[in-house]
Amino acid sequence: MKPIDLSEFDFKAPAPKTVDDLKTLDEVDKQELLMSGVDVSDQSVSGSFMQIDHGAVHCQSKRAGLELMDIKAALAKYDGLKDYYWTLLDPDKDEFTRATADNLHGGYFIRTEKGAKITEPVQSCLFIKGDMVGQNIHNIVIVEEDSELHILTGCSVAHGSKGAAHMGVSEFFVKKNAKLTFTMIHNWAENSVVRPRTAGVVDEGGVFQNNYVLLKPVKDLQSYPTITLAGKGSVARFNSVMVAPPGSHVDSGTRIILAAPDTRGESIARTITTGGTIIARGHIVGDSVPARGHLECKGLILGGGLIHAIPELEATKDGVELSHEAAVGKIAQEEIEYLMARGLDEEEATSTIVRGFLNVDIMGLPEKLRKVIEETIDETGKDMF
């Protein structure tokens, strides 16, 4: 892929007006958001945040024990968030982090109170509505000791967008015996370039569960979150499903650093290319004992394309237990014939196998969201054949 030229995008357009009620959004936009897992009519959420282009247009917490703010407001309220802001990532890491540090458009600040169990998800959306708009986002999430939180983030562009660039910096802090489930649904377009930059730290007994879904075309996406298990007994789990149609270039991976005793890390990826390119990376570093880590990447090539699986295991201590499993191939003809013998035609049989391969049941998603994703997978299967 040729280098991204950020000068092609508008990073200085004025911020849009606030939106008091997300249900008043345009119906076409609401449908795009739904395909990224955000249902603006859903009342069973603990809070809602929405960013359109260069400004936060909606921010509301609905539960005690949950603080939800625009990142700019949080920086002003908490004296720059010195203990958190840019502490896990270097603003000079690359041109994309520097662009965000120099010209911040927004993002969310989410923090739970100690001991708070926020059972309903916080729903957030990072939306690009204008043509050739560049968006610089910085998110900070703090899950305080003994608390629990689920964030559902949808990233999307407006229907018919001529082009968009999204730079998303995220820093996660999971404190002692806390749990964060972070689910991200990407619904980009053929002309979108996307550069998330993510890092997190998990303290003693903490759990970080990350779910990632990419089923729609994207021109160029590069993502490689790093989670450090810094406290004894902490856990990190990554689950991802990705589809790359023709014209899509997806370079996605995860890194887990086992930096304390009794830590566990797991990364499971399911990838399909129907003509696009997927580079599936995984890296587990064992720096303490006892510690266990496992990488799993399985890919299907349907109708051309490229899948490049790069699993890396790095152990620096005697007794670290690390393993990986990587496989790339095609759908077995006998599986198709088995289903056809039971009444399905070839397209239905193949779609059924694809749906099973891209199984999202292990993600622990809300029922309504799971159904939306399954419908999208069904549509994806039809497009493939």
C-alpha positions as CSV (number, residue, x, y, z in Angstrom):
1,M,0.0,0.0,0.0
2,K,1.2,3.5,-0.7
3,P,1.7,5.8,2.3
4,I,-1.3,7.7,3.5
5,D,-1.2,11.4,2.7
6,L,-3.0,13.2,5.5
7,S,-3.0,16.4,3.6
8,E,-5.8,15.0,1.4
9,F,-8.2,15.2,4.3
10,D,-9.9,18.1,6.1
11,F,-8.9,18.3,9.8
12,K,-10.1,21.8,10.4
13,A,-13.8,21.9,9.6
14,P,-16.0,23.4,12.3
15,A,-17.6,21.0,14.9
16,P,-21.3,20.1,14.3
17,K,-24.1,21.2,16.6
18,T,-25.1,19.1,19.6
19,V,-27.8,16.4,19.3
20,D,-30.0,16.2,22.4
21,D,-31.8,13.1,21.2
22,L,-30.0,10.6,19.0
23,K,-33.3,9.3,17.7
24,T,-33.6,12.6,15.7
25,L,-30.6,11.6,13.5
26,D,-31.2,11.1,9.8
27,E,-32.7,7.6,9.0
28,V,-29.9,6.7,6.6
29,D,-27.3,7.6,9.3
30,K,-29.1,5.6,11.9
31,Q,-29.0,2.6,9.6
32,E,-25.2,3.0,9.1
33,L,-24.8,3.2,12.9
34,L,-26.9,0.1,13.4
35,M,-24.5,-1.8,11.1
36,S,-21.7,-0.7,13.4
37,G,-23.6,-2.0,16.5
38,V,-25.0,1.3,17.7
39,D,-28.8,1.3,18.1
40,V,-29.8,4.9,18.9
41,S,-33.3,3.8,20.0
42,D,-31.9,1.3,22.6
43,Q,-32.9,2.4,26.1
44,S,-31.1,-0.4,27.9
45,V,-27.7,1.3,27.9
46,S,-25.9,2.9,30.8
47,G,-24.7,5.8,28.8
48,S,-24.3,7.2,25.3
49,F,-21.6,9.2,23.5
50,M,-21.4,10.3,20.0
51,Q,-18.8,12.1,18.0
52,I,-19.5,13.4,14.5
53,D,-16.5,14.6,12.5
54,H,-14.7,17.2,14.7
55,G,-17.0,17.4,17.7
56,A,-18.8,15.5,20.4
57,V,-22.5,16.0,19.7
58,H,-24.0,13.9,22.5
59,C,-22.8,12.7,25.9
60,Q,-25.0,11.3,28.7
61,S,-24.5,8.9,31.6
62,K,-27.6,7.2,32.8
63,R,-26.2,5.2,35.8
64,A,-24.8,6.1,39.2
65,G,-21.1,5.2,39.4
66,L,-20.5,5.9,35.8
67,E,-18.7,9.1,34.7
68,L,-18.9,9.8,30.9
69,M,-17.5,13.0,29.4
70,D,-16.0,14.4,26.2
71,I,-12.2,14.0,26.5
72,K,-11.7,17.8,26.2
73,A,-14.0,18.5,29.1
74,A,-12.2,15.8,31.2
75,L,-8.8,17.3,30.4
76,A,-10.1,20.7,31.6
77,K,-11.8,19.3,34.7
78,Y,-9.0,17.1,35.8
79,D,-5.9,19.3,35.1
80,G,-4.9,17.5,32.0
81,L,-5.4,13.9,33.4
82,K,-1.7,13.8,34.1
83,D,-1.7,10.2,35.4
84,Y,-3.4,8.9,32.3
85,Y,-3.3,11.1,29.2
86,W,-0.5,9.9,26.9
87,T,1.0,7.7,29.6
88,L,0.7,4.4,27.7
89,L,1.4,5.7,24.2
90,D,4.0,8.0,22.9
91,P,2.5,11.0,21.0
92,D,5.6,10.9,18.8
93,K,5.1,7.2,17.9
94,D,4.2,8.0,14.3
95,E,2.5,10.7,12.2
96,F,-0.9,9.5,13.2
97,T,-0.4,9.9,17.0
98,R,1.3,13.2,16.4
99,A,-1.6,14.4,14.4
100,T,-4.0,13.5,17.3
101,A,-1.7,15.1,19.9
102,D,-1.4,18.3,17.9
103,N,-5.0,18.7,16.8
104,L,-7.4,16.8,19.1
105,H,-11.0,16.8,17.9
106,G,-12.5,14.8,20.7
107,G,-13.2,11.3,22.1
108,Y,-14.6,9.9,25.3
109,F,-13.5,9.8,28.9
110,I,-15.2,7.0,30.8
111,R,-14.6,6.1,34.4
112,T,-16.4,3.9,36.9
113,E,-16.5,4.4,40.6
114,K,-14.8,1.9,42.9
115,G,-17.0,-1.2,43.2
116,A,-19.6,-0.1,40.6
117,K,-21.1,-2.8,38.5
118,I,-22.3,-1.2,35.3
119,T,-24.2,-4.1,33.8
120,E,-25.7,-2.4,30.7
121,P,-23.2,-1.4,28.0
122,V,-22.0,2.2,27.5
123,Q,-22.8,2.9,23.8
124,S,-20.4,5.1,21.9
125,C,-20.1,6.1,18.3
126,L,-17.3,7.7,16.3
127,F,-19.0,8.8,13.1
128,I,-17.6,10.6,10.0
129,K,-20.3,12.3,8.1
130,G,-18.5,14.8,5.8
131,D,-16.5,14.0,2.7
132,M,-12.7,13.7,2.9
133,V,-12.8,14.5,6.6
134,G,-10.0,13.5,8.9
135,Q,-10.9,12.8,12.5
136,N,-8.5,12.8,15.5
137,I,-9.8,10.9,18.5
138,H,-8.3,10.2,22.0
139,N,-10.2,7.9,24.4
140,I,-9.4,7.2,28.0
141,V,-11.1,4.5,30.0
142,I,-10.5,3.9,33.7
143,V,-12.2,0.9,35.4
144,E,-11.7,1.5,39.1
145,E,-11.0,-1.3,41.7
146,D,-13.6,-4.0,42.0
147,S,-15.8,-2.4,39.3
148,E,-17.2,-3.8,36.0
149,L,-17.9,-2.1,32.7
150,H,-18.8,-3.0,29.1
151,I,-18.2,-0.5,26.3
152,L,-19.7,-1.0,22.9
153,T,-18.0,1.3,20.3
154,G,-19.2,1.7,16.7
155,C,-17.0,3.4,14.1
156,S,-18.6,4.3,10.8
157,V,-18.9,6.7,7.9
158,A,-21.9,8.2,6.2
159,H,-23.4,6.4,3.3
160,G,-21.8,7.4,0.0
161,S,-18.8,9.0,1.6
162,K,-16.1,10.0,-0.9
163,G,-13.3,9.4,1.6
164,A,-12.5,9.6,5.3
165,A,-9.5,9.2,7.7
166,H,-9.8,8.2,11.3
167,M,-7.0,8.4,13.8
168,G,-8.1,6.8,17.1
169,V,-5.9,6.8,20.2
170,S,-7.2,4.8,23.2
171,E,-5.7,4.2,26.6
172,F,-7.3,1.6,29.0
173,F,-6.6,1.3,32.8
174,V,-8.1,-1.7,34.5
175,K,-7.6,-1.5,38.2
176,K,-7.4,-4.3,40.9
177,N,-10.1,-7.0,40.5
178,A,-11.9,-4.9,37.9
179,K,-13.3,-6.1,34.6
180,L,-13.5,-4.3,31.2
181,T,-15.3,-5.7,28.2
182,F,-14.5,-3.6,25.2
183,T,-16.4,-4.4,21.9
184,M,-15.6,-2.5,18.7
185,I,-17.5,-2.8,15.5
186,H,-16.0,-1.2,12.4
187,N,-18.3,-0.3,9.6
188,W,-16.1,1.7,7.2
189,A,-16.2,2.0,3.4
190,E,-14.0,1.3,0.4
191,N,-12.4,4.7,0.6
192,S,-11.7,4.9,4.4
193,V,-8.2,4.9,6.0
194,V,-8.1,4.0,9.6
195,R,-5.3,4.1,12.2
196,P,-6.2,3.1,15.7
197,R,-3.4,3.3,18.3
198,T,-4.3,1.4,21.5
199,A,-2.6,0.4,24.8
200,G,-3.8,-0.8,28.2
201,V,-2.6,-1.9,31.6
202,V,-4.4,-4.4,33.8
203,D,-3.7,-4.5,37.5
204,E,-3.8,-7.5,40.0
205,G,-6.9,-9.7,39.4
206,G,-8.2,-7.6,36.6
207,V,-9.7,-8.8,33.4
208,F,-9.6,-7.2,29.9
209,Q,-11.9,-8.7,27.3
210,N,-11.6,-7.3,23.8
211,N,-14.0,-8.1,20.9
212,Y,-13.4,-6.8,17.4
213,V,-15.7,-7.1,14.4
214,L,-14.9,-6.0,10.8
215,L,-17.2,-7.2,8.1
216,K,-17.4,-4.3,5.7
217,P,-14.8,-3.0,3.1
218,V,-12.1,-0.6,4.2
219,K,-9.3,0.8,2.0
220,D,-6.5,0.7,4.6
221,L,-6.7,-0.3,8.2
222,Q,-3.8,-0.8,10.6
223,S,-4.3,-1.8,14.2
224,Y,-2.1,-3.4,16.8
225,P,-3.3,-2.9,20.4
226,T,-0.9,-3.8,23.3
227,I,-2.2,-4.9,26.7
228,T,0.2,-5.3,29.6
229,L,-0.8,-7.6,32.4
230,A,1.0,-5.8,35.2
231,G,-0.7,-7.4,38.2
232,K,-0.7,-10.9,39.6
233,G,-3.5,-13.0,38.3
234,S,-4.6,-10.6,35.6
235,V,-6.1,-11.8,32.3
236,A,-6.4,-10.5,28.7
237,R,-8.6,-12.1,26.0
238,F,-8.9,-10.9,22.4
239,N,-11.5,-12.3,20.0
240,S,-11.8,-10.9,16.5
241,V,-13.6,-11.7,13.2
242,M,-12.6,-9.9,10.0
243,V,-13.6,-10.1,6.4
244,A,-11.6,-8.4,3.6
245,P,-13.4,-8.0,0.2
246,P,-11.5,-6.9,-2.9
247,G,-9.8,-3.5,-2.4
248,S,-9.5,-3.9,1.3
249,H,-6.1,-3.9,3.1
250,V,-6.3,-5.0,6.8
251,D,-3.2,-5.2,8.9
252,S,-4.5,-6.2,12.4
253,G,-3.0,-7.8,15.4
254,T,-2.7,-7.9,19.1
255,R,0.1,-7.9,21.6
256,I,-0.2,-9.2,25.2
257,I,2.7,-8.8,27.7
258,L,2.6,-11.2,30.6
259,A,4.5,-9.0,33.1
260,A,3.3,-10.6,36.4
261,P,2.9,-14.1,37.9
262,D,-0.2,-16.1,37.3
263,T,-1.2,-14.0,34.3
264,R,-3.0,-15.5,31.3
265,G,-3.4,-14.1,27.7
266,E,-5.4,-15.4,24.8
267,S,-5.9,-14.1,21.3
268,I,-8.3,-15.8,18.8
269,A,-8.8,-14.4,15.3
270,R,-11.1,-15.6,12.5
271,T,-10.3,-14.1,9.1
272,I,-11.8,-14.4,5.6
273,T,-10.6,-12.8,2.4
274,T,-12.8,-12.7,-0.8
275,G,-10.1,-10.7,-2.7
276,G,-8.6,-8.4,-0.2
277,T,-5.4,-8.6,1.9
278,I,-5.3,-9.5,5.6
279,I,-2.2,-9.5,7.7
280,A,-3.1,-11.2,11.0
281,R,-0.5,-10.5,13.7
282,G,-0.3,-11.9,17.2
283,H,2.5,-11.4,19.8
284,I,2.6,-12.8,23.3
285,V,5.5,-11.9,25.6
286,G,6.1,-14.0,28.7
287,D,8.1,-11.9,31.1
288,S,7.1,-13.6,34.4
289,V,6.3,-17.0,35.8
290,P,4.0,-18.8,36.1
291,A,2.3,-17.4,33.0
292,R,0.3,-18.8,30.1
293,G,-0.5,-17.5,26.7
294,H,-2.1,-18.8,23.5
295,L,-2.5,-17.4,20.0
296,E,-4.9,-18.8,17.4
297,C,-5.4,-17.5,13.9
298,K,-7.6,-19.3,11.3
299,G,-8.3,-18.0,7.9
300,L,-10.3,-18.8,4.8
301,I,-9.5,-17.7,1.3
302,L,-12.7,-17.5,-0.8
303,G,-12.3,-16.2,-4.4
304,G,-8.7,-14.9,-4.2
305,G,-6.9,-12.5,-1.9
306,L,-4.1,-12.9,0.6
307,I,-3.9,-13.9,4.3
308,H,-0.6,-13.6,6.0
309,A,-0.6,-14.9,9.5
310,I,2.3,-13.8,11.8
311,P,2.2,-15.4,15.2
312,E,5.0,-14.5,17.6
313,L,5.8,-16.1,21.0
314,E,8.5,-14.5,23.1
315,A,9.6,-15.9,26.4
316,T,12.2,-14.3,28.7
317,K,11.7,-16.6,31.8
318,D,12.1,-20.3,32.5
319,G,8.7,-21.9,32.9
320,V,6.6,-19.6,30.7
321,E,3.9,-21.6,28.8
322,L,3.2,-20.1,25.3
323,S,1.5,-21.8,22.3
324,H,0.0,-20.9,19.0
325,E,-2.1,-22.4,16.2
326,A,-2.3,-20.8,12.7
327,A,-4.1,-22.3,9.7
328,V,-5.1,-20.8,6.3
329,G,-7.1,-22.7,3.8
330,K,-10.4,-23.2,2.0
331,I,-13.8,-24.6,2.8
332,A,-13.6,-28.4,2.5
333,Q,-15.7,-29.7,-0.4
334,E,-17.0,-32.6,1.8
335,E,-18.5,-30.1,4.2
336,I,-20.4,-28.4,1.3
337,E,-21.5,-31.8,0.0
338,Y,-22.7,-32.9,3.4
339,L,-25.0,-29.9,3.8
340,M,-26.2,-30.2,0.1
341,A,-27.2,-33.8,0.8
342,R,-29.5,-32.4,3.5
343,G,-31.3,-30.0,1.2
344,L,-29.2,-26.9,0.9
345,D,-28.0,-25.6,-2.4
346,E,-24.2,-24.9,-2.8
347,E,-24.6,-21.1,-2.0
348,E,-26.7,-21.8,1.1
349,A,-24.2,-24.5,2.2
350,T,-21.2,-22.3,1.8
351,S,-22.9,-19.4,3.6
352,T,-23.8,-21.7,6.5
353,I,-20.2,-22.8,6.9
354,V,-19.0,-19.1,6.7
355,R,-21.5,-18.1,9.4
356,G,-20.3,-20.9,11.7
357,F,-16.6,-20.0,11.0
358,L,-17.3,-16.3,12.0
359,N,-19.0,-17.4,15.2
360,V,-19.5,-14.5,17.6
361,D,-21.1,-16.4,20.4
362,I,-17.9,-16.5,22.4
363,M,-17.8,-12.7,22.6
364,G,-20.6,-12.5,25.2
365,L,-22.4,-9.8,23.3
366,P,-25.9,-8.4,24.1
367,E,-28.6,-10.5,22.3
368,K,-29.8,-7.6,20.1
369,L,-26.2,-6.8,18.9
370,R,-25.4,-10.4,18.3
371,K,-28.5,-10.6,16.0
372,V,-27.4,-7.5,14.1
373,I,-23.9,-9.0,13.6
374,E,-25.3,-12.3,12.4
375,E,-27.5,-10.6,9.9
376,T,-24.5,-8.7,8.6
377,I,-22.6,-12.0,8.3
378,D,-25.5,-13.4,6.4
379,E,-25.4,-10.4,4.0
380,T,-21.7,-10.7,3.7
381,G,-22.0,-14.4,2.8
382,K,-24.5,-13.5,0.0
383,D,-22.1,-10.9,-1.3
384,M,-19.3,-13.4,-1.4
385,F,-21.0,-15.7,-3.8
